[in-house]
């Protein structure tokens, strides 16, 4: 009990196909794959940022602004790359 057998999996797939239609499923899978790649690249970028900032001294006020980051598109999809504006620190005086 609690495990999905082949009959249950086939039944779930049939219901999904009936609900969403066979034409929309490839587009949904493609967009899910793009989202997963973007999430993975952002997580990797955050780890790299943490590793770079950990050994360094804390930044001093008035230092130069960091370069703006760009989210890279999936390979072969050059139309969706866009610059990212990061929130600025409004607590500086």
PDB file of N, CA, C and O in Angstrom:
ATOM      1  N   UNK A   1       0.841  -1.174   0.000  1.00  0.00           N
ATOM      2  CA  UNK A   1       0.000   0.000   0.000  1.00  0.00           C
ATOM      3  C   UNK A   1       0.895   1.250   0.000  1.00  0.00           C
ATOM      4  O   UNK A   1       1.949   1.249   0.637  1.00  0.00           O
ATOM      5  N   UNK A   2       0.495   2.291  -0.692  1.00  0.00           N
ATOM      6  CA  UNK A   2       1.275   3.510  -0.720  1.00  0.00           C
ATOM      7  C   UNK A   2       2.189   3.610  -1.924  1.00  0.00           C
ATOM      8  O   UNK A   2       2.739   4.676  -2.203  1.00  0.00           O
ATOM      9  N   UNK A   3       2.355   2.507  -2.640  1.00  0.00           N
ATOM     10  CA  UNK A   3       3.211   2.536  -3.832  1.00  0.00           C
ATOM     11  C   UNK A   3       2.357   2.616  -5.083  1.00  0.00           C
ATOM     12  O   UNK A   3       1.251   2.078  -5.141  1.00  0.00           O
ATOM     13  N   UNK A   4       2.893   3.299  -6.079  1.00  0.00           N
ATOM     14  CA  UNK A   4       2.183   3.400  -7.352  1.00  0.00           C
ATOM     15  C   UNK A   4       2.660   2.283  -8.267  1.00  0.00           C
ATOM     16  O   UNK A   4       3.855   2.143  -8.528  1.00  0.00           O
ATOM     17  N   UNK A   5       1.731   1.509  -8.739  1.00  0.00           N
ATOM     18  CA  UNK A   5       2.048   0.452  -9.683  1.00  0.00           C
ATOM     19  C   UNK A   5       1.919   0.959 -11.099  1.00  0.00           C
ATOM     20  O   UNK A   5       1.534   2.108 -11.317  1.00  0.00           O
ATOM     21  N   UNK A   6       2.236   0.112 -12.071  1.00  0.00           N
ATOM     22  CA  UNK A   6       2.154   0.531 -13.475  1.00  0.00           C
ATOM     23  C   UNK A   6       0.732   0.909 -13.896  1.00  0.00           C
ATOM     24  O   UNK A   6       0.548   1.805 -14.719  1.00  0.00           O
ATOM     25  N   UNK A   7      -0.266   0.236 -13.340  1.00  0.00           N
ATOM     26  CA  UNK A   7      -1.653   0.561 -13.693  1.00  0.00           C
ATOM     27  C   UNK A   7      -2.022   1.957 -13.231  1.00  0.00           C
ATOM     28  O   UNK A   7      -2.668   2.701 -13.969  1.00  0.00           O
ATOM     29  N   UNK A   8      -1.622   2.326 -12.016  1.00  0.00           N
ATOM     30  CA  UNK A   8      -1.938   3.657 -11.505  1.00  0.00           C
ATOM     31  C   UNK A   8      -1.215   4.749 -12.283  1.00  0.00           C
ATOM     32  O   UNK A   8      -1.786   5.806 -12.548  1.00  0.00           O
ATOM     33  N   UNK A   9       0.029   4.499 -12.646  1.00  0.00           N
ATOM     34  CA  UNK A   9       0.808   5.485 -13.417  1.00  0.00           C
ATOM     35  C   UNK A   9       0.173   5.702 -14.782  1.00  0.00           C
ATOM     36  O   UNK A   9       0.061   6.841 -15.235  1.00  0.00           O
ATOM     37  N   UNK A  10      -0.244   4.626 -15.444  1.00  0.00           N
ATOM     38  CA  UNK A  10      -0.894   4.745 -16.752  1.00  0.00           C
ATOM     39  C   UNK A  10      -2.205   5.512 -16.615  1.00  0.00           C
ATOM     40  O   UNK A  10      -2.523   6.352 -17.457  1.00  0.00           O
ATOM     41  N   UNK A  11      -2.954   5.232 -15.577  1.00  0.00           N
ATOM     42  CA  UNK A  11      -4.215   5.938 -15.347  1.00  0.00           C
ATOM     43  C   UNK A  11      -3.978   7.438 -15.126  1.00  0.00           C
ATOM     44  O   UNK A  11      -4.728   8.269 -15.637  1.00  0.00           O
ATOM     45  N   UNK A  12      -2.941   7.777 -14.367  1.00  0.00           N
ATOM     46  CA  UNK A  12      -2.600   9.192 -14.137  1.00  0.00           C
ATOM     47  C   UNK A  12      -2.212   9.867 -15.444  1.00  0.00           C
ATOM     48  O   UNK A  12      -2.639  10.990 -15.710  1.00  0.00           O
ATOM     49  N   UNK A  13      -1.405   9.194 -16.265  1.00  0.00           N
ATOM     50  CA  UNK A  13      -0.997   9.764 -17.552  1.00  0.00           C
ATOM     51  C   UNK A  13      -2.198   9.991 -18.472  1.00  0.00           C
ATOM     52  O   UNK A  13      -2.266  11.009 -19.160  1.00  0.00           O
ATOM     53  N   UNK A  14      -3.140   9.053 -18.490  1.00  0.00           N
ATOM     54  CA  UNK A  14      -4.330   9.207 -19.323  1.00  0.00           C
ATOM     55  C   UNK A  14      -5.151  10.408 -18.850  1.00  0.00           C
ATOM     56  O   UNK A  14      -5.648  11.178 -19.672  1.00  0.00           O
ATOM     57  N   UNK A  15      -5.296  10.571 -17.546  1.00  0.00           N
ATOM     58  CA  UNK A  15      -6.056  11.708 -17.018  1.00  0.00           C
ATOM     59  C   UNK A  15      -5.364  13.024 -17.368  1.00  0.00           C
ATOM     60  O   UNK A  15      -6.029  13.991 -17.738  1.00  0.00           O
ATOM     61  N   UNK A  16      -4.041  13.069 -17.255  1.00  0.00           N
ATOM     62  CA  UNK A  16      -3.300  14.287 -17.593  1.00  0.00           C
ATOM     63  C   UNK A  16      -3.467  14.622 -19.068  1.00  0.00           C
ATOM     64  O   UNK A  16      -3.676  15.783 -19.420  1.00  0.00           O
ATOM     65  N   UNK A  17      -3.376  13.630 -19.920  1.00  0.00           N
ATOM     66  CA  UNK A  17      -3.544  13.871 -21.359  1.00  0.00           C
ATOM     67  C   UNK A  17      -4.957  14.358 -21.655  1.00  0.00           C
ATOM     68  O   UNK A  17      -5.145  15.255 -22.478  1.00  0.00           O
ATOM     69  N   UNK A  18      -5.944  13.779 -20.995  1.00  0.00           N
ATOM     70  CA  UNK A  18      -7.320  14.225 -21.212  1.00  0.00           C
ATOM     71  C   UNK A  18      -7.551  15.642 -20.704  1.00  0.00           C
ATOM     72  O   UNK A  18      -8.282  16.411 -21.329  1.00  0.00           O
ATOM     73  N   UNK A  19      -6.938  15.996 -19.578  1.00  0.00           N
ATOM     74  CA  UNK A  19      -7.129  17.333 -19.008  1.00  0.00           C
ATOM     75  C   UNK A  19      -6.444  18.414 -19.831  1.00  0.00           C
ATOM     76  O   UNK A  19      -7.050  19.443 -20.129  1.00  0.00           O
ATOM     77  N   UNK A  20      -5.196  18.193 -20.196  1.00  0.00           N
ATOM     78  CA  UNK A  20      -4.404  19.247 -20.842  1.00  0.00           C
ATOM     79  C   UNK A  20      -4.355  19.123 -22.353  1.00  0.00           C
ATOM     80  O   UNK A  20      -4.048  20.103 -23.032  1.00  0.00           O
ATOM     81  N   UNK A  21      -4.639  17.985 -22.887  1.00  0.00           N
ATOM     82  CA  UNK A  21      -4.573  17.803 -24.323  1.00  0.00           C
ATOM     83  C   UNK A  21      -3.165  17.454 -24.761  1.00  0.00           C
ATOM     84  O   UNK A  21      -2.184  17.945 -24.202  1.00  0.00           O
ATOM     85  N   UNK A  22      -3.078  16.602 -25.765  1.00  0.00           N
ATOM     86  CA  UNK A  22      -1.775  16.121 -26.231  1.00  0.00           C
ATOM     87  C   UNK A  22      -0.944  17.227 -26.879  1.00  0.00           C
ATOM     88  O   UNK A  22       0.284  17.139 -26.902  1.00  0.00           O
ATOM     89  N   UNK A  23      -1.595  18.268 -27.405  1.00  0.00           N
ATOM     90  CA  UNK A  23      -0.852  19.336 -28.082  1.00  0.00           C
ATOM     91  C   UNK A  23      -0.130  20.248 -27.088  1.00  0.00           C
ATOM     92  O   UNK A  23       0.926  20.789 -27.415  1.00  0.00           O
ATOM     93  N   UNK A  24      -0.668  20.426 -25.903  1.00  0.00           N
ATOM     94  CA  UNK A  24      -0.079  21.344 -24.933  1.00  0.00           C
ATOM     95  C   UNK A  24       1.024  20.697 -24.101  1.00  0.00           C
ATOM     96  O   UNK A  24       1.861  21.403 -23.540  1.00  0.00           O
ATOM     97  N   UNK A  25       1.042  19.380 -24.011  1.00  0.00           N
ATOM     98  CA  UNK A  25       2.012  18.706 -23.141  1.00  0.00           C
ATOM     99  C   UNK A  25       3.469  18.971 -23.538  1.00  0.00           C
ATOM    100  O   UNK A  25       4.278  19.232 -22.648  1.00  0.00           O
ATOM    101  N   UNK A  26       3.849  18.919 -24.820  1.00  0.00           N
ATOM    102  CA  UNK A  26       5.260  19.218 -25.155  1.00  0.00           C
ATOM    103  C   UNK A  26       5.672  20.641 -24.774  1.00  0.00           C
ATOM    104  O   UNK A  26       6.791  20.861 -24.312  1.00  0.00           O
ATOM    105  N   UNK A  27       4.764  21.613 -24.968  1.00  0.00           N
ATOM    106  CA  UNK A  27       5.075  22.991 -24.590  1.00  0.00           C
ATOM    107  C   UNK A  27       5.240  23.122 -23.082  1.00  0.00           C
ATOM    108  O   UNK A  27       6.126  23.829 -22.601  1.00  0.00           O
ATOM    109  N   UNK A  28       4.370  22.428 -22.340  1.00  0.00           N
ATOM    110  CA  UNK A  28       4.474  22.474 -20.880  1.00  0.00           C
ATOM    111  C   UNK A  28       5.784  21.847 -20.413  1.00  0.00           C
ATOM    112  O   UNK A  28       6.438  22.375 -19.513  1.00  0.00           O
ATOM    113  N   UNK A  29       6.170  20.728 -21.015  1.00  0.00           N
ATOM    114  CA  UNK A  29       7.424  20.068 -20.635  1.00  0.00           C
ATOM    115  C   UNK A  29       8.615  20.946 -20.987  1.00  0.00           C
ATOM    116  O   UNK A  29       9.580  21.015 -20.225  1.00  0.00           O
ATOM    117  N   UNK A  30       8.559  21.621 -22.138  1.00  0.00           N
ATOM    118  CA  UNK A  30       9.649  22.494 -22.557  1.00  0.00           C
ATOM    119  C   UNK A  30       9.810  23.669 -21.593  1.00  0.00           C
ATOM    120  O   UNK A  30      10.929  24.010 -21.210  1.00  0.00           O
ATOM    121  N   UNK A  31       8.702  24.284 -21.204  1.00  0.00           N
ATOM    122  CA  UNK A  31       8.786  25.422 -20.287  1.00  0.00           C
ATOM    123  C   UNK A  31       9.233  24.967 -18.898  1.00  0.00           C
ATOM    124  O   UNK A  31       9.931  25.706 -18.204  1.00  0.00           O
ATOM    125  N   UNK A  32       8.843  23.769 -18.488  1.00  0.00           N
ATOM    126  CA  UNK A  32       9.306  23.237 -17.216  1.00  0.00           C
ATOM    127  C   UNK A  32      10.813  22.993 -17.252  1.00  0.00           C
ATOM    128  O   UNK A  32      11.506  23.255 -16.269  1.00  0.00           O
ATOM    129  N   UNK A  33      11.320  22.499 -18.367  1.00  0.00           N
ATOM    130  CA  UNK A  33      12.763  22.291 -18.517  1.00  0.00           C
ATOM    131  C   UNK A  33      13.534  23.599 -18.488  1.00  0.00           C
ATOM    132  O   UNK A  33      14.594  23.678 -17.866  1.00  0.00           O
ATOM    133  N   UNK A  34      13.018  24.629 -19.152  1.00  0.00           N
ATOM    134  CA  UNK A  34      13.668  25.944 -19.132  1.00  0.00           C
ATOM    135  C   UNK A  34      13.700  26.503 -17.717  1.00  0.00           C
ATOM    136  O   UNK A  34      14.710  27.049 -17.273  1.00  0.00           O
ATOM    137  N   UNK A  35      12.581  26.360 -17.017  1.00  0.00           N
ATOM    138  CA  UNK A  35      12.528  26.857 -15.640  1.00  0.00           C
ATOM    139  C   UNK A  35      13.531  26.142 -14.757  1.00  0.00           C
ATOM    140  O   UNK A  35      14.181  26.767 -13.919  1.00  0.00           O
ATOM    141  N   UNK A  36      13.663  24.833 -14.941  1.00  0.00           N
ATOM    142  CA  UNK A  36      14.620  24.062 -14.143  1.00  0.00           C
ATOM    143  C   UNK A  36      16.052  24.495 -14.451  1.00  0.00           C
ATOM    144  O   UNK A  36      16.873  24.602 -13.540  1.00  0.00           O
ATOM    145  N   UNK A  37      16.362  24.749 -15.735  1.00  0.00           N
ATOM    146  CA  UNK A  37      17.722  25.200 -16.091  1.00  0.00           C
ATOM    147  C   UNK A  37      18.013  26.567 -15.495  1.00  0.00           C
ATOM    148  O   UNK A  37      19.116  26.799 -14.999  1.00  0.00           O
ATOM    149  N   UNK A  38      17.047  27.473 -15.535  1.00  0.00           N
ATOM    150  CA  UNK A  38      17.244  28.810 -14.965  1.00  0.00           C
ATOM    151  C   UNK A  38      17.443  28.717 -13.460  1.00  0.00           C
ATOM    152  O   UNK A  38      18.323  29.375 -12.906  1.00  0.00           O
ATOM    153  N   UNK A  39      16.630  27.900 -12.798  1.00  0.00           N
ATOM    154  CA  UNK A  39      16.776  27.715 -11.355  1.00  0.00           C
ATOM    155  C   UNK A  39      18.140  27.152 -11.005  1.00  0.00           C
ATOM    156  O   UNK A  39      18.772  27.596 -10.046  1.00  0.00           O
ATOM    157  N   UNK A  40      18.593  26.181 -11.772  1.00  0.00           N
ATOM    158  CA  UNK A  40      19.904  25.563 -11.523  1.00  0.00           C
ATOM    159  C   UNK A  40      21.033  26.576 -11.726  1.00  0.00           C
ATOM    160  O   UNK A  40      21.971  26.624 -10.930  1.00  0.00           O
ATOM    161  N   UNK A  41      20.948  27.381 -12.781  1.00  0.00           N
ATOM    162  CA  UNK A  41      22.013  28.354 -13.034  1.00  0.00           C
ATOM    163  C   UNK A  41      22.009  29.455 -11.977  1.00  0.00           C
ATOM    164  O   UNK A  41      23.072  29.934 -11.579  1.00  0.00           O
ATOM    165  N   UNK A  42      20.826  29.861 -11.520  1.00  0.00           N
ATOM    166  CA  UNK A  42      20.763  30.877 -10.464  1.00  0.00           C
ATOM    167  C   UNK A  42      21.313  30.344  -9.149  1.00  0.00           C
ATOM    168  O   UNK A  42      22.002  31.067  -8.429  1.00  0.00           O
ATOM    169  N   UNK A  43      21.016  29.084  -8.827  1.00  0.00           N
ATOM    170  CA  UNK A  43      21.559  28.484  -7.604  1.00  0.00           C
ATOM    171  C   UNK A  43      23.075  28.394  -7.679  1.00  0.00           C
ATOM    172  O   UNK A  43      23.769  28.636  -6.692  1.00  0.00           O
ATOM    173  N   UNK A  44      23.587  28.045  -8.859  1.00  0.00           N
ATOM    174  CA  UNK A  44      25.038  27.966  -9.041  1.00  0.00           C
ATOM    175  C   UNK A  44      25.669  29.348  -8.916  1.00  0.00           C
ATOM    176  O   UNK A  44      26.750  29.486  -8.345  1.00  0.00           O
ATOM    177  N   UNK A  45      25.002  30.371  -9.447  1.00  0.00           N
ATOM    178  CA  UNK A  45      25.519  31.739  -9.357  1.00  0.00           C
ATOM    179  C   UNK A  45      25.518  32.228  -7.911  1.00  0.00           C
ATOM    180  O   UNK A  45      26.443  32.920  -7.486  1.00  0.00           O
ATOM    181  N   UNK A  46      24.485  31.870  -7.159  1.00  0.00           N
ATOM    182  CA  UNK A  46      24.431  32.271  -5.748  1.00  0.00           C
ATOM    183  C   UNK A  46      25.547  31.603  -4.951  1.00  0.00           C
ATOM    184  O   UNK A  46      26.152  32.234  -4.084  1.00  0.00           O
ATOM    185  N   UNK A  47      25.824  30.327  -5.241  1.00  0.00           N
ATOM    186  CA  UNK A  47      26.920  29.634  -4.560  1.00  0.00           C
ATOM    187  C   UNK A  47      28.255  30.290  -4.896  1.00  0.00           C
ATOM    188  O   UNK A  47      29.105  30.465  -4.023  1.00  0.00           O
ATOM    189  N   UNK A  48      28.437  30.653  -6.173  1.00  0.00           N
ATOM    190  CA  UNK A  48      29.679  31.297  -6.591  1.00  0.00           C
ATOM    191  C   UNK A  48      29.827  32.662  -5.916  1.00  0.00           C
ATOM    192  O   UNK A  48      30.925  33.030  -5.501  1.00  0.00           O
ATOM    193  N   UNK A  49      28.737  33.407  -5.807  1.00  0.00           N
ATOM    194  CA  UNK A  49      28.786  34.708  -5.134  1.00  0.00           C
ATOM    195  C   UNK A  49      29.147  34.543  -3.661  1.00  0.00           C
ATOM    196  O   UNK A  49      29.935  35.318  -3.120  1.00  0.00           O
ATOM    197  N   UNK A  50      28.567  33.531  -3.014  1.00  0.00           N
ATOM    198  CA  UNK A  50      28.876  33.286  -1.606  1.00  0.00           C
ATOM    199  C   UNK A  50      30.334  32.885  -1.413  1.00  0.00           C
ATOM    200  O   UNK A  50      30.978  33.319  -0.457  1.00  0.00           O
ATOM    201  N   UNK A  51      30.858  32.056  -2.320  1.00  0.00           N
ATOM    202  CA  UNK A  51      32.245  31.620  -2.202  1.00  0.00           C
ATOM    203  C   UNK A  51      33.213  32.768  -2.443  1.00  0.00           C
ATOM    204  O   UNK A  51      34.276  32.821  -1.824  1.00  0.00           O
ATOM    205  N   UNK A  52      32.860  33.684  -3.332  1.00  0.00           N
ATOM    206  CA  UNK A  52      33.730  34.823  -3.598  1.00  0.00           C
ATOM    207  C   UNK A  52      33.712  35.812  -2.450  1.00  0.00           C
ATOM    208  O   UNK A  52      34.746  36.402  -2.135  1.00  0.00           O
ATOM    209  N   UNK A  53      32.576  36.008  -1.822  1.00  0.00           N
ATOM    210  CA  UNK A  53      32.476  37.016  -0.774  1.00  0.00           C
ATOM    211  C   UNK A  53      32.907  36.490   0.588  1.00  0.00           C
ATOM    212  O   UNK A  53      33.224  37.292   1.466  1.00  0.00           O
ATOM    213  N   UNK A  54      32.932  35.190   0.799  1.00  0.00           N
ATOM    214  CA  UNK A  54      33.273  34.638   2.115  1.00  0.00           C
ATOM    215  C   UNK A  54      34.713  34.948   2.540  1.00  0.00           C
ATOM    216  O   UNK A  54      34.898  35.432   3.656  1.00  0.00           O
ATOM    217  N   UNK A  55      35.744  34.700   1.720  1.00  0.00           N
ATOM    218  CA  UNK A  55      37.102  34.957   2.197  1.00  0.00           C
ATOM    219  C   UNK A  55      37.488  36.431   2.221  1.00  0.00           C
ATOM    220  O   UNK A  55      38.466  36.796   2.874  1.00  0.00           O
ATOM    221  N   UNK A  56      36.758  37.268   1.539  1.00  0.00           N
ATOM    222  CA  UNK A  56      37.106  38.687   1.462  1.00  0.00           C
ATOM    223  C   UNK A  56      36.643  39.417   2.725  1.00  0.00           C
ATOM    224  O   UNK A  56      35.773  38.943   3.456  1.00  0.00           O
ATOM    225  N   UNK A  57      37.249  40.583   2.960  1.00  0.00           N
ATOM    226  CA  UNK A  57      36.822  41.442   4.068  1.00  0.00           C
ATOM    227  C   UNK A  57      35.454  42.020   3.743  1.00  0.00           C
ATOM    228  O   UNK A  57      35.087  42.096   2.570  1.00  0.00           O
ATOM    229  N   UNK A  58      34.687  42.431   4.757  1.00  0.00           N
ATOM    230  CA  UNK A  58      33.395  43.051   4.456  1.00  0.00           C
ATOM    231  C   UNK A  58      33.588  44.319   3.629  1.00  0.00           C
ATOM    232  O   UNK A  58      34.553  45.052   3.849  1.00  0.00           O
ATOM    233  N   UNK A  59      32.697  44.589   2.692  1.00  0.00           N
ATOM    234  CA  UNK A  59      32.863  45.769   1.838  1.00  0.00           C
ATOM    235  C   UNK A  59      32.687  47.051   2.635  1.00  0.00           C
ATOM    236  O   UNK A  59      31.892  47.120   3.573  1.00  0.00           O
ATOM    237  N   UNK A  60      33.447  48.062   2.239  1.00  0.00           N
ATOM    238  CA  UNK A  60      33.378  49.361   2.892  1.00  0.00           C
ATOM    239  C   UNK A  60      32.393  50.238   2.150  1.00  0.00           C
ATOM    240  O   UNK A  60      32.169  50.060   0.952  1.00  0.00           O
ATOM    241  N   UNK A  61      31.808  51.183   2.859  1.00  0.00           N
ATOM    242  CA  UNK A  61      30.852  52.098   2.229  1.00  0.00           C
ATOM    243  C   UNK A  61      31.581  52.952   1.191  1.00  0.00           C
ATOM    244  O   UNK A  61      32.710  53.388   1.415  1.00  0.00           O
ATOM    245  N   UNK A  62      30.933  53.182   0.073  1.00  0.00           N
ATOM    246  CA  UNK A  62      31.513  54.026  -0.961  1.00  0.00           C
ATOM    247  C   UNK A  62      32.351  53.259  -1.967  1.00  0.00           C
ATOM    248  O   UNK A  62      32.986  53.877  -2.821  1.00  0.00           O
ATOM    249  N   UNK A  63      32.377  51.939  -1.896  1.00  0.00           N
ATOM    250  CA  UNK A  63      33.132  51.183  -2.893  1.00  0.00           C
ATOM    251  C   UNK A  63      32.342  51.154  -4.188  1.00  0.00           C
ATOM    252  O   UNK A  63      31.176  51.547  -4.220  1.00  0.00           O
ATOM    253  N   UNK A  64      32.971  50.693  -5.246  1.00  0.00           N
ATOM    254  CA  UNK A  64      32.320  50.729  -6.544  1.00  0.00           C
ATOM    255  C   UNK A  64      31.165  49.734  -6.605  1.00  0.00           C
ATOM    256  O   UNK A  64      31.152  48.726  -5.899  1.00  0.00           O
ATOM    257  N   UNK A  65      30.202  50.040  -7.461  1.00  0.00           N
ATOM    258  CA  UNK A  65      29.008  49.212  -7.630  1.00  0.00           C
ATOM    259  C   UNK A  65      29.397  47.906  -8.326  1.00  0.00           C
ATOM    260  O   UNK A  65      30.279  47.908  -9.185  1.00  0.00           O
ATOM    261  N   UNK A  66      28.748  46.789  -7.969  1.00  0.00           N
ATOM    262  CA  UNK A  66      29.023  45.537  -8.690  1.00  0.00           C
ATOM    263  C   UNK A  66      28.448  45.609 -10.097  1.00  0.00           C
ATOM    264  O   UNK A  66      27.478  46.321 -10.354  1.00  0.00           O
ATOM    265  N   UNK A  67      29.060  44.863 -10.994  1.00  0.00           N
ATOM    266  CA  UNK A  67      28.591  44.849 -12.381  1.00  0.00           C
ATOM    267  C   UNK A  67      27.223  44.181 -12.442  1.00  0.00           C
ATOM    268  O   UNK A  67      26.983  43.222 -11.709  1.00  0.00           O
ATOM    269  N   UNK A  68      26.317  44.661 -13.297  1.00  0.00           N
ATOM    270  CA  UNK A  68      25.002  44.032 -13.389  1.00  0.00           C
ATOM    271  C   UNK A  68      25.113  42.613 -13.937  1.00  0.00           C
ATOM    272  O   UNK A  68      25.918  42.335 -14.826  1.00  0.00           O
ATOM    273  N   UNK A  69      24.290  41.725 -13.389  1.00  0.00           N
ATOM    274  CA  UNK A  69      24.302  40.337 -13.825  1.00  0.00           C
ATOM    275  C   UNK A  69      23.328  40.158 -14.974  1.00  0.00           C
ATOM    276  O   UNK A  69      22.373  40.923 -15.110  1.00  0.00           O
ATOM    277  N   UNK A  70      23.563  39.157 -15.794  1.00  0.00           N
ATOM    278  CA  UNK A  70      22.672  38.820 -16.890  1.00  0.00           C
ATOM    279  C   UNK A  70      22.286  37.363 -16.768  1.00  0.00           C
ATOM    280  O   UNK A  70      23.151  36.503 -16.607  1.00  0.00           O
ATOM    281  N   UNK A  71      20.996  37.076 -16.842  1.00  0.00           N
ATOM    282  CA  UNK A  71      20.539  35.694 -16.844  1.00  0.00           C
ATOM    283  C   UNK A  71      20.734  35.153 -18.247  1.00  0.00           C
ATOM    284  O   UNK A  71      20.234  35.716 -19.221  1.00  0.00           O
ATOM    285  N   UNK A  72      21.461  34.062 -18.337  1.00  0.00           N
ATOM    286  CA  UNK A  72      21.730  33.464 -19.634  1.00  0.00           C
ATOM    287  C   UNK A  72      20.558  32.592 -20.063  1.00  0.00           C
ATOM    288  O   UNK A  72      19.954  31.895 -19.248  1.00  0.00           O
ATOM    289  N   UNK A  73      20.250  32.642 -21.341  1.00  0.00           N
ATOM    290  CA  UNK A  73      19.177  31.828 -21.886  1.00  0.00           C
ATOM    291  C   UNK A  73      19.658  30.393 -22.036  1.00  0.00           C
ATOM    292  O   UNK A  73      20.849  30.106 -21.923  1.00  0.00           O
ATOM    293  N   UNK A  74      18.737  29.523 -22.284  1.00  0.00           N
ATOM    294  CA  UNK A  74      19.071  28.131 -22.550  1.00  0.00           C
ATOM    295  C   UNK A  74      19.868  28.076 -23.850  1.00  0.00           C
ATOM    296  O   UNK A  74      19.716  28.952 -24.702  1.00  0.00           O
ATOM    297  N   UNK A  75      20.711  27.067 -24.015  1.00  0.00           N
ATOM    298  CA  UNK A  75      21.487  26.965 -25.259  1.00  0.00           C
ATOM    299  C   UNK A  75      20.568  26.961 -26.473  1.00  0.00           C
ATOM    300  O   UNK A  75      19.613  26.187 -26.537  1.00  0.00           O
ATOM    301  N   UNK A  76      20.860  27.821 -27.425  1.00  0.00           N
ATOM    302  CA  UNK A  76      20.062  27.920 -28.633  1.00  0.00           C
ATOM    303  C   UNK A  76      18.890  28.879 -28.523  1.00  0.00           C
ATOM    304  O   UNK A  76      18.206  29.126 -29.517  1.00  0.00           O
ATOM    305  N   UNK A  77      18.643  29.423 -27.343  1.00  0.00           N
ATOM    306  CA  UNK A  77      17.518  30.337 -27.148  1.00  0.00           C
ATOM    307  C   UNK A  77      18.079  31.709 -26.783  1.00  0.00           C
ATOM    308  O   UNK A  77      18.145  32.061 -25.606  1.00  0.00           O
ATOM    309  N   UNK A  78      18.480  32.477 -27.784  1.00  0.00           N
ATOM    310  CA  UNK A  78      19.128  33.759 -27.541  1.00  0.00           C
ATOM    311  C   UNK A  78      18.143  34.901 -27.343  1.00  0.00           C
ATOM    312  O   UNK A  78      18.551  36.017 -27.022  1.00  0.00           O
ATOM    313  N   UNK A  79      16.870  34.642 -27.528  1.00  0.00           N
ATOM    314  CA  UNK A  79      15.895  35.719 -27.427  1.00  0.00           C
ATOM    315  C   UNK A  79      15.452  35.989 -26.002  1.00  0.00           C
ATOM    316  O   UNK A  79      14.862  37.034 -25.730  1.00  0.00           O
ATOM    317  N   UNK A  80      15.730  35.053 -25.069  1.00  0.00           N
ATOM    318  CA  UNK A  80      15.202  35.250 -23.724  1.00  0.00           C
ATOM    319  C   UNK A  80      16.242  35.743 -22.719  1.00  0.00           C
ATOM    320  O   UNK A  80      15.914  35.869 -21.539  1.00  0.00           O
ATOM    321  N   UNK A  81      17.490  36.029 -23.132  1.00  0.00           N
ATOM    322  CA  UNK A  81      18.480  36.575 -22.206  1.00  0.00           C
ATOM    323  C   UNK A  81      18.115  38.024 -21.900  1.00  0.00           C
ATOM    324  O   UNK A  81      17.761  38.794 -22.792  1.00  0.00           O
ATOM    325  N   UNK A  82      18.209  38.372 -20.636  1.00  0.00           N
ATOM    326  CA  UNK A  82      17.835  39.732 -20.261  1.00  0.00           C
ATOM    327  C   UNK A  82      18.690  40.189 -19.090  1.00  0.00           C
ATOM    328  O   UNK A  82      19.095  39.371 -18.264  1.00  0.00           O
ATOM    329  N   UNK A  83      18.968  41.475 -19.009  1.00  0.00           N
ATOM    330  CA  UNK A  83      19.733  41.971 -17.856  1.00  0.00           C
ATOM    331  C   UNK A  83      18.870  41.946 -16.598  1.00  0.00           C
ATOM    332  O   UNK A  83      17.648  42.084 -16.663  1.00  0.00           O
ATOM    333  N   UNK A  84      19.513  41.773 -15.480  1.00  0.00           N
ATOM    334  CA  UNK A  84      18.805  41.699 -14.208  1.00  0.00           C
ATOM    335  C   UNK A  84      19.167  42.930 -13.397  1.00  0.00           C
ATOM    336  O   UNK A  84      20.346  43.223 -13.199  1.00  0.00           O
ATOM    337  N   UNK A  85      18.171  43.642 -12.934  1.00  0.00           N
ATOM    338  CA  UNK A  85      18.426  44.766 -12.045  1.00  0.00           C
ATOM    339  C   UNK A  85      18.227  44.278 -10.632  1.00  0.00           C
ATOM    340  O   UNK A  85      17.138  43.841 -10.261  1.00  0.00           O
ATOM    341  N   UNK A  86      19.269  44.352  -9.854  1.00  0.00           N
ATOM    342  CA  UNK A  86      19.183  43.882  -8.475  1.00  0.00           C
ATOM    343  C   UNK A  86      18.766  45.037  -7.589  1.00  0.00           C
ATOM    344  O   UNK A  86      19.092  46.191  -7.869  1.00  0.00           O
ATOM    345  N   UNK A  87      18.047  44.733  -6.521  1.00  0.00           N
ATOM    346  CA  UNK A  87      17.596  45.808  -5.633  1.00  0.00           C
ATOM    347  C   UNK A  87      18.790  46.547  -5.011  1.00  0.00           C
ATOM    348  O   UNK A  87      19.782  45.933  -4.618  1.00  0.00           O
ATOM    349  N   UNK A  88      18.671  47.850  -4.933  1.00  0.00           N
ATOM    350  CA  UNK A  88      19.758  48.631  -4.375  1.00  0.00           C
ATOM    351  C   UNK A  88      19.522  48.808  -2.876  1.00  0.00           C
ATOM    352  O   UNK A  88      18.402  48.679  -2.380  1.00  0.00           O
ATOM    353  N   UNK A  89      20.599  49.105  -2.184  1.00  0.00           N
ATOM    354  CA  UNK A  89      20.510  49.294  -0.734  1.00  0.00           C
ATOM    355  C   UNK A  89      20.067  50.737  -0.487  1.00  0.00           C
ATOM    356  O   UNK A  89      20.817  51.678  -0.747  1.00  0.00           O
ATOM    357  N   UNK A  90      18.865  50.899   0.009  1.00  0.00           N
ATOM    358  CA  UNK A  90      18.326  52.249   0.250  1.00  0.00           C
ATOM    359  C   UNK A  90      18.621  52.758   1.645  1.00  0.00           C
ATOM    360  O   UNK A  90      18.173  53.844   2.014  1.00  0.00           O
ATOM    361  N   UNK A  91      19.382  51.980   2.442  1.00  0.00           N
ATOM    362  CA  UNK A  91      19.674  52.389   3.806  1.00  0.00           C
ATOM    363  C   UNK A  91      20.960  53.204   3.903  1.00  0.00           C
ATOM    364  O   UNK A  91      21.313  53.670   4.987  1.00  0.00           O
ATOM    365  N   UNK A  92      21.671  53.383   2.777  1.00  0.00           N
ATOM    366  CA  UNK A  92      22.911  54.177   2.804  1.00  0.00           C
ATOM    367  C   UNK A  92      22.590  55.632   3.083  1.00  0.00           C
ATOM    368  O   UNK A  92      21.558  56.144   2.651  1.00  0.00           O
ATOM    369  N   UNK A  93      23.461  56.281   3.793  1.00  0.00           N
ATOM    370  CA  UNK A  93      23.249  57.708   4.125  1.00  0.00           C
ATOM    371  C   UNK A  93      24.364  58.546   3.625  1.00  0.00           C
ATOM    372  O   UNK A  93      24.354  59.763   3.812  1.00  0.00           O
TER     373      UNK A  93
END
